[in-house]
Amino acid sequence: MKRFTAGTAEPDTIIEELLHGGGAVVISGLFSPEDVAEARAIVMAHSEYEGEKVTHFQGAAAEEGKINLQRRVWNLLAKGQVFSRMAVHPVLMDILRKFLGTEFIMGSIAANRILPGGPGQEPHVDYPYWDFHKPETHPIGFNGSFPMNAQVSVILDPFTAKSGATAYVPGSQKELRYPTAEDRFYERCEQMTGEPGDVALFYGVTWHCAMPNKADHDRNAILIQYLPKWVKPMEDMPAALPHAFIEAASPDMRQLLGLNYPYPEVLDAARAGNTEGRA
């Protein structure tokens, strides 16, 4: 896996790696120890009794009765300013503007907490690719000829092989399909290891999964999903946020919340001055 720092994270180089290389990179030291500590404390507090919240791709956890060892915390923007700072970090914004278009949005920002003994996930691809295993639900020829997703994991605890750092198959983003048992994922995978404050950035169609946490500490990360402006977000974040948050949102945050993109719109009531490009 290629690794960068904030000073060496040149967008074109990283995008080349996401599209044509391994499909994932790590950018070291993007967030301060103070930001990491603040974010982790909030996640721990909100996940103490939230084992019943939807987690997605529970796989082995559900089968083994360990679902409470994987916990998600949703609607993070409403739970602390640190999460807004993470979402609009200028290094990430510069890369994603080139990867997903200048008006890209955020589809979700959530925390994933895997406790010691958590069994991890099944290999998968991320939204909106995640139901690639049902090809009949997508248009003919649906593929990744252009990216429709970028995933960011802000690492809050050491991501090691023992703690279950995210595993992925380098180059699998070029397959443009859902992984199957015949792909021998666990024989071919590498892991996105890193330290608190690092960021793992990957193309969402890369085959990946959380691995079992065999360490003696929790494995926490902030998961941020970014999408082109026209892809329907996974979380309805504006609906979950206080009005005061929306009113005070920075231009970058308004963009990420999709507030600059009018569709779907009641065009029968749209103002004439807003019809540019609708021919």
C-alpha positions as CSV (number, residue, x, y, z in Angstrom):
1,M,0.0,0.0,0.0
2,K,1.4,3.4,-0.9
3,R,1.7,5.9,1.9
4,F,1.7,9.7,1.8
5,T,1.9,12.6,4.2
6,A,-0.2,15.8,4.1
7,G,2.7,17.5,2.3
8,T,3.1,14.7,-0.3
9,A,-0.5,13.9,-1.0
10,E,-0.5,15.2,-4.5
11,P,-4.1,14.7,-5.9
12,D,-3.1,13.4,-9.4
13,T,-0.7,10.8,-7.9
14,I,-3.3,9.5,-5.4
15,I,-6.0,9.4,-8.0
16,E,-3.8,7.3,-10.3
17,E,-3.3,4.9,-7.5
18,L,-7.0,4.7,-6.7
19,L,-8.0,4.1,-10.3
20,H,-5.1,2.1,-11.8
21,G,-3.0,1.0,-8.8
22,G,-3.9,-0.8,-5.6
23,G,-7.1,1.1,-5.1
24,A,-6.2,2.4,-1.6
25,V,-3.7,4.7,0.0
26,V,-2.8,5.9,3.6
27,I,-2.2,9.5,4.3
28,S,-0.3,9.8,7.6
29,G,-0.8,12.4,10.4
30,L,-3.7,14.2,8.8
31,F,-5.4,14.8,12.2
32,S,-3.9,15.9,15.5
33,P,-3.8,13.9,18.7
34,E,-6.3,16.4,20.1
35,D,-8.8,15.8,17.3
36,V,-8.3,12.0,17.6
37,A,-8.9,12.1,21.4
38,E,-12.0,14.3,21.1
39,A,-13.5,12.2,18.3
40,R,-12.8,8.9,20.1
41,A,-14.3,10.1,23.4
42,I,-17.5,11.0,21.6
43,V,-17.7,7.7,19.7
44,M,-17.1,5.7,22.9
45,A,-19.8,7.6,24.8
46,H,-22.4,7.2,22.1
47,S,-21.6,3.5,21.3
48,E,-21.6,2.2,24.9
49,Y,-25.2,1.0,24.6
50,E,-25.9,1.3,20.8
51,G,-25.2,-2.3,19.7
52,E,-28.7,-2.5,18.1
53,K,-28.0,0.2,15.6
54,V,-27.7,-0.9,12.0
55,T,-24.1,-1.7,11.0
56,H,-24.4,-3.3,7.5
57,F,-22.5,-6.4,6.4
58,Q,-22.8,-8.0,9.8
59,G,-22.1,-11.5,8.3
60,A,-20.2,-13.6,10.8
61,A,-21.2,-11.2,13.7
62,A,-24.8,-12.1,13.3
63,E,-24.2,-15.8,12.8
64,E,-21.9,-16.1,15.9
65,G,-24.1,-14.0,18.2
66,K,-21.4,-11.3,18.4
67,I,-23.4,-8.5,16.8
68,N,-22.9,-6.3,19.9
69,L,-19.1,-6.3,19.2
70,Q,-19.6,-4.2,16.1
71,R,-21.2,-0.8,16.8
72,R,-22.0,2.2,14.6
73,V,-22.6,5.8,15.6
74,W,-24.5,7.7,13.0
75,N,-25.3,11.4,12.5
76,L,-21.8,12.4,13.7
77,L,-22.1,16.0,12.5
78,A,-24.6,16.7,15.2
79,K,-22.4,15.1,17.9
80,G,-19.3,17.3,17.7
81,Q,-17.5,20.0,15.6
82,V,-14.5,17.7,15.3
83,F,-16.4,15.6,12.7
84,S,-17.1,18.6,10.6
85,R,-13.4,19.4,10.6
86,M,-12.6,15.9,9.5
87,A,-15.1,15.9,6.7
88,V,-13.8,19.1,5.1
89,H,-10.1,18.7,5.6
90,P,-8.5,20.6,2.8
91,V,-6.1,17.8,1.8
92,L,-9.1,15.5,1.3
93,M,-11.2,18.1,-0.4
94,D,-8.5,18.8,-3.0
95,I,-8.1,15.1,-3.8
96,L,-11.9,14.5,-4.0
97,R,-12.7,17.5,-6.1
98,K,-10.5,15.9,-8.8
99,F,-11.7,12.4,-8.2
100,L,-15.5,12.9,-7.9
101,G,-16.0,16.4,-9.5
102,T,-15.8,19.8,-7.9
103,E,-19.4,19.6,-6.5
104,F,-19.1,16.2,-4.9
105,I,-21.2,15.5,-1.8
106,M,-21.0,13.4,1.4
107,G,-23.2,10.3,1.6
108,S,-22.5,9.4,5.2
109,I,-20.3,10.1,8.1
110,A,-20.4,7.5,10.9
111,A,-18.2,5.8,13.4
112,N,-17.3,2.1,13.4
113,R,-16.3,0.6,16.7
114,I,-15.2,-3.1,16.8
115,L,-14.6,-4.3,20.3
116,P,-12.0,-7.0,21.2
117,G,-13.4,-10.3,19.9
118,G,-15.4,-8.7,17.1
119,P,-15.4,-11.0,14.1
120,G,-15.1,-8.4,11.4
121,Q,-17.1,-8.3,8.1
122,E,-17.6,-10.2,4.9
123,P,-15.7,-9.0,1.9
124,H,-17.8,-6.4,0.0
125,V,-17.8,-3.2,-2.0
126,D,-19.3,0.1,-0.8
127,Y,-22.3,2.2,-1.6
128,P,-23.6,2.7,-4.3
129,Y,-21.8,-0.4,-5.5
130,W,-22.7,-2.6,-2.6
131,D,-25.5,-4.6,-4.2
132,F,-23.5,-5.5,-7.3
133,H,-24.4,-9.1,-6.4
134,K,-27.9,-8.2,-7.7
135,P,-26.9,-7.1,-11.3
136,E,-30.5,-7.1,-12.5
137,T,-31.2,-4.1,-10.2
138,H,-28.7,-1.9,-12.1
139,P,-28.6,-0.6,-15.7
140,I,-27.0,-2.8,-18.3
141,G,-23.2,-2.2,-18.4
142,F,-23.2,-0.6,-14.9
143,N,-19.5,-0.4,-14.0
144,G,-16.8,1.8,-12.6
145,S,-15.7,3.5,-15.8
146,F,-15.9,6.6,-13.7
147,P,-15.9,6.7,-9.9
148,M,-19.1,7.0,-8.0
149,N,-17.6,6.6,-4.5
150,A,-14.6,7.4,-2.4
151,Q,-14.2,6.1,1.2
152,V,-12.2,7.7,3.9
153,S,-11.4,6.0,7.2
154,V,-10.1,8.3,9.9
155,I,-8.1,6.0,12.2
156,L,-8.7,6.6,15.9
157,D,-7.0,3.4,17.4
158,P,-4.0,1.6,16.0
159,F,-4.9,-0.3,12.9
160,T,-2.8,-3.4,13.0
161,A,-3.1,-6.9,11.6
162,K,-4.0,-8.0,15.2
163,S,-6.7,-5.3,15.8
164,G,-8.4,-6.0,12.5
165,A,-7.2,-3.3,10.1
166,T,-9.3,-3.1,7.0
167,A,-8.3,-5.8,4.5
168,Y,-8.5,-5.3,0.7
169,V,-7.3,-6.9,-2.5
170,P,-5.0,-4.6,-4.3
171,G,-6.2,-3.9,-7.9
172,S,-9.6,-5.4,-7.3
173,Q,-11.3,-2.1,-8.1
174,K,-10.5,-2.9,-11.8
175,E,-12.7,-6.0,-11.7
176,L,-15.9,-3.8,-11.5
177,R,-17.9,-6.5,-9.7
178,Y,-18.8,-7.9,-6.3
179,P,-16.3,-10.3,-4.8
180,T,-17.2,-14.0,-4.7
181,A,-15.8,-17.0,-2.8
182,E,-13.9,-18.0,-5.9
183,D,-11.8,-14.8,-5.6
184,R,-9.9,-16.2,-2.6
185,F,-10.1,-12.8,-0.8
186,Y,-8.4,-13.9,2.4
187,E,-5.5,-15.5,0.5
188,R,-4.8,-12.3,-1.6
189,C,-5.6,-9.5,0.7
190,E,-3.4,-6.9,2.4
191,Q,-4.4,-4.6,5.3
192,M,-4.7,-0.8,5.6
193,T,-2.6,-0.5,8.7
194,G,-2.0,2.9,10.3
195,E,-1.7,5.0,13.5
196,P,-4.3,7.3,15.1
197,G,-4.7,10.5,13.0
198,D,-3.9,8.7,9.8
199,V,-6.4,8.3,7.0
200,A,-7.1,5.4,4.7
201,L,-8.5,6.6,1.4
202,F,-9.9,4.1,-1.0
203,Y,-12.1,3.6,-4.1
204,G,-15.3,2.1,-2.8
205,V,-15.5,-0.6,-5.5
206,T,-12.2,-2.1,-4.1
207,W,-13.0,-5.4,-2.4
208,H,-12.5,-4.9,1.3
209,C,-13.7,-5.8,4.8
210,A,-12.9,-5.2,8.5
211,M,-10.9,-8.1,9.9
212,P,-11.5,-9.7,13.3
213,N,-10.2,-7.7,16.2
214,K,-7.9,-10.1,18.1
215,A,-6.2,-7.2,20.1
216,D,-6.9,-6.2,23.7
217,H,-8.3,-2.8,22.7
218,D,-11.1,-1.4,20.6
219,R,-10.7,-0.6,16.9
220,N,-12.4,2.7,16.2
221,A,-12.6,4.7,13.0
222,I,-14.6,7.4,11.4
223,L,-16.0,6.3,8.1
224,I,-16.8,9.0,5.6
225,Q,-18.5,8.3,2.3
226,Y,-18.1,10.8,-0.6
227,L,-20.2,10.7,-3.8
228,P,-20.7,12.6,-7.0
229,K,-23.4,15.3,-6.6
230,W,-26.1,13.3,-8.4
231,V,-25.8,10.0,-6.4
232,K,-28.4,9.6,-3.8
233,P,-26.8,9.8,-0.3
234,M,-27.0,6.8,2.1
235,E,-27.8,9.1,5.1
236,D,-30.3,11.9,5.0
237,M,-28.0,14.2,7.0
238,P,-29.8,17.5,6.5
239,A,-33.0,16.0,7.9
240,A,-31.1,14.8,11.0
241,L,-29.2,18.0,11.7
242,P,-30.4,21.0,13.8
243,H,-31.5,24.0,11.8
244,A,-28.8,26.0,13.5
245,F,-26.2,23.7,12.1
246,I,-27.5,24.1,8.6
247,E,-27.7,27.9,9.0
248,A,-24.1,28.1,10.2
249,A,-22.6,25.6,7.7
250,S,-19.5,26.7,5.8
251,P,-19.6,26.7,2.0
252,D,-17.7,23.4,1.9
253,M,-20.1,21.8,4.4
254,R,-23.1,23.1,2.5
255,Q,-21.7,21.4,-0.6
256,L,-21.1,18.2,1.2
257,L,-24.7,18.2,2.5
258,G,-26.0,18.5,-1.0
259,L,-27.6,21.9,-0.3
260,N,-26.1,23.4,-3.5
261,Y,-27.7,20.8,-5.7
262,P,-31.4,21.4,-6.2
263,Y,-32.6,18.0,-7.5
264,P,-35.0,16.4,-7.1
265,E,-37.0,19.6,-7.4
266,V,-40.6,20.5,-8.0
267,L,-39.9,22.0,-11.4
268,D,-43.5,23.2,-11.8
269,A,-42.8,25.7,-9.0
270,A,-39.2,26.4,-9.9
271,R,-38.2,30.0,-10.6
272,A,-37.4,30.9,-14.2
273,G,-34.0,32.2,-13.3
274,N,-33.0,28.7,-12.0
275,T,-33.6,26.9,-15.3
276,E,-30.1,27.1,-16.8
277,G,-29.0,23.8,-18.2
278,R,-32.4,22.2,-18.1
279,A,-33.0,22.2,-21.8
